[in-house]
Amino acid sequence: MEADLKNIKSEKITVERKHFFFDLKENQRGRFLRITEDVRGRRDTIIIPAPGLHEFRRVLDSMIEASMKDGDQAQT
């Protein structure tokens, strides 16, 4: 199945001791974003189908805004 995947774009960020991998991929069913968290070799992954990315972003933006209101020193 991995051979059927087309990698469109990948990025990695590190927050504290956590590494996050963002992989936009495409297969026969369509495009999707795979987000993998790696903490000392332990990996957890979520997959968001491309049609849901705008809603995912809306919720994420809302969480960022709420975090800033609570006095978090998050960086933009």
Backbone as a ProteinNet text record, in pm:
[ID]
protein_1_A
[PRIMARY]
MEADLKNIKSEKITVERKHFFFDLKENQRGRFLRITEDVRGRRDTIIIPAPGLHEFRRVLDSMIEASMKDGDQAQT
[TERTIARY]
82.1	0	86.9	194.5	283.8	333.5	351.3	402	302.2	173.4	70	60.4	138.2	132.1	221.7	168	245.9	267.7	393.6	425.5	418.6	334.9	316.9	401.9	400.8	477.6	499.1	617.9	649.2	720	686.6	755.4	767	866	889.1	908.2	846.5	871.4	905.1	978.2	1013	960.7	887.2	834.9	877.1	963.6	1022.6	1089.7	1049.9	1113.1	1030.8	930.5	841.5	873.5	871.5	890.9	757.8	715.2	591.6	624.4	575.1	595.4	461	458.7	338.9	363.7	286.4	304.6	173.2	173.2	58.5	81.2	-11	5.3	-120.1	-105.8	-219	-213.5	-330.3	-342	-464	-504.9	-616	-747.6	-757	-880	-878.7	-764	-756.8	-639.3	-639.4	-531.5	-566.6	-460.6	-480.2	-354.2	-372.9	-260.6	-236.9	-115.3	-75.8	12	-29.5	47.3	97	229.3	290.4	366.9	342.3	414.9	514.4	640.2	744.7	803.4	789.5	846.4	934.5	1064.5	1161.7	1133.7	1101.7	1081	938.4	853.7	713.4	636.4	565.7	496	345.2	276	130.5	96.8	-2.8	-36.4	-186.2	-221	-359.4	-358.8	-469.3	-482.8	-609.5	-595.4	-708	-728.2	-842.4	-869.7	-869.7	-819.6	-807.4	-937.3	-1053.6	-1176.1	-1200.8	-1138.2	-1156.8	-1050.5	-954.3	-843.6	-888.3	-983.2	-1029.7	-1096.4	-1178	-1242.8	-1138.8	-1042.2	-933.2	-859	-829.6	-760.5	-845.8	-977.1	-1065.9	-1059.5	-1066	-1060.8	-923.1	-817.3	-681.7	-661.8	-707.3	-697.8	-773.8	-890.3	-969.7	-896.2	-828.9	-752.1	-632.9	-567.6	-453.7	-501.2	-611	-666.3	-702.6	-767.1	-803.6	-679.8	-576.2	-453.3	-386.3	-392.7	-334.5	-412.6	-542.6	-626.7	-598.9	-558.6	-531.3	-391.3	-320.8	-189.5	-74.5	-99	9.9	105.2	229.6	330.8	364.2	265	287.4	345	433.6	495.8	420.3	414.7	346.5	447.8
-119	0	125.8	130.5	246.7	281.4	182.7	208.5	290.6	285.4	360.5	504.9	542.5	677.3	773	890.9	998.1	1103.8	1136.4	1240.4	1375.2	1465.6	1597.2	1701.7	1698.3	1796.2	1739.9	1765.2	1721.1	1832.4	1844.6	1938.5	1875.6	1923.6	1873.7	1993	1985.7	2086.8	2015.3	2085.5	2032.2	2129.4	2075.6	2152.6	2079.5	2145.4	2083.2	1952.7	1839.5	1711.8	1633.2	1696.6	1628.1	1672	1576.8	1603.4	1574.1	1667.7	1651.1	1650.3	1549.3	1533.5	1555.2	1646.3	1675.9	1629.7	1533.6	1475.7	1482.5	1564.3	1569.8	1464	1371	1257.1	1238.7	1153.3	1120.9	972.7	909.2	771	762.2	642.1	624.8	679.5	697.9	749.8	901.2	965.8	1111.1	1158	1287.6	1348.5	1347.3	1346.1	1348.5	1401.2	1451.6	1498.4	1397.3	1349.2	1257.5	1336.8	1343.5	1411.8	1305.7	1298.7	1199.9	1272.1	1230.3	1282.4	1175.5	1214.6	1122	1176.1	1096.9	1132.2	1016	1036.7	933.8	798.4	800.4	676.3	623.8	677.9	636.3	726.7	666.6	743.9	724.3	835	835.2	914.8	869.8	931.9	955.5	1070.2	1094.5	1126.5	1095.8	1122.3	1203.5	1315.2	1402.2	1404	1357.9	1364.8	1511.1	1537	1673.9	1754.2	1695.6	1775.9	1829.1	1771.2	1816.1	1912.8	1948.2	2033.2	2174.7	2231.5	2366.1	2366.9	2267	2257.2	2232	2147.1	2120	2250.6	2328.4	2456.1	2553.4	2557	2645.5	2614.6	2487	2446.2	2476	2447.7	2474.7	2624.1	2709.1	2854.3	2898.7	2839.5	2872	2833.2	2718.7	2673.7	2765.6	2809.3	2900.8	3032.8	3083.5	3208.9	3195.9	3086.2	3064.1	3053.4	2989.7	2975	3109.4	3198.1	3331.1	3414.8	3399.9	3473.8	3432.8	3307.3	3258	3292.3	3377	3422.6	3334.5	3235.4	3150.1	3234.1	3205.8	3279.9	3207.4	3148.6	3076.8	3171.6	3117.9	3197.5	3179.1	3283	3274.1	3259.2
0	0	0	75.4	78.3	-61.4	-147.7	-282.3	-363.3	-326.4	-396.6	-349.2	-248.2	-192.8	-269.4	-295.6	-356.4	-248.8	-222	-124.8	-194	-143.7	-204.1	-132.8	0.4	78.1	218	274.1	410.8	485.6	613.5	701.5	838.8	915.3	1050.8	1142.9	1261.9	1363.6	1494.1	1580.1	1711.5	1815.9	1912	2023.9	2150.5	2227.4	2344.7	2302.6	2357.1	2319.1	2217.9	2162.5	2067.8	1925.4	1836.2	1693.4	1623.6	1540.7	1465.6	1317.1	1249.1	1105.1	1036.2	940.4	863.2	720.7	676.4	543.2	465.9	361	272	165.2	156.6	66.5	-17.4	-117.9	-203.7	-238	-236.1	-281.7	-372.2	-408.2	-500.6	-446.1	-314.3	-253.4	-238.1	-261.2	-251.9	-168.1	-138.6	-60.2	87.9	170	314.3	381.4	501.7	582.1	693.4	700.9	807.7	904.7	1030.6	1134.6	1231.3	1245.1	1334.1	1443.1	1566.4	1682.4	1725.2	1740.8	1785.6	1915.7	2021.1	2150.8	2193.9	2182.3	2222.4	2157.7	2029.9	1955.8	1956.9	2041	2043	1947.8	1852.8	1749.8	1757.6	1741.6	1729.5	1604.8	1531.3	1403.5	1392.8	1334.4	1294.8	1145.5	1081	937.8	916.8	844.6	816	664.5	616.3	472.8	427.3	309	257.4	266.9	240.5	252.2	394.5	494.9	632.3	681.3	597.8	642.9	680.3	609	643.4	780.3	809.3	940.2	1049.5	1021.2	1116	1147.7	1044.7	1063.7	1144.6	1118.1	1193	1342.3	1376.1	1516.8	1575.7	1502	1549.7	1573.9	1480.4	1497.9	1622.8	1645.7	1763.8	1892.5	1891	2008.1	2033.9	1927.2	1941.1	2000.9	1949.8	2001.6	2149.5	2187.6	2327.9	2415.5	2364.6	2441.6	2465.3	2367.4	2381.3	2482.6	2486.9	2581	2724.7	2743.4	2878.6	2925.7	2850.6	2893.7	2851.9	2766.5	2718.4	2634.4	2642.1	2566.5	2436.1	2371.4	2244.9	2141.5	2059.4	1953.9	1825.2	1746.4	1616.8	1506.8
[MASK]
++++++++++++++++++++++++++++++++++++++++++++++++++++++++++++++++++++++++++++

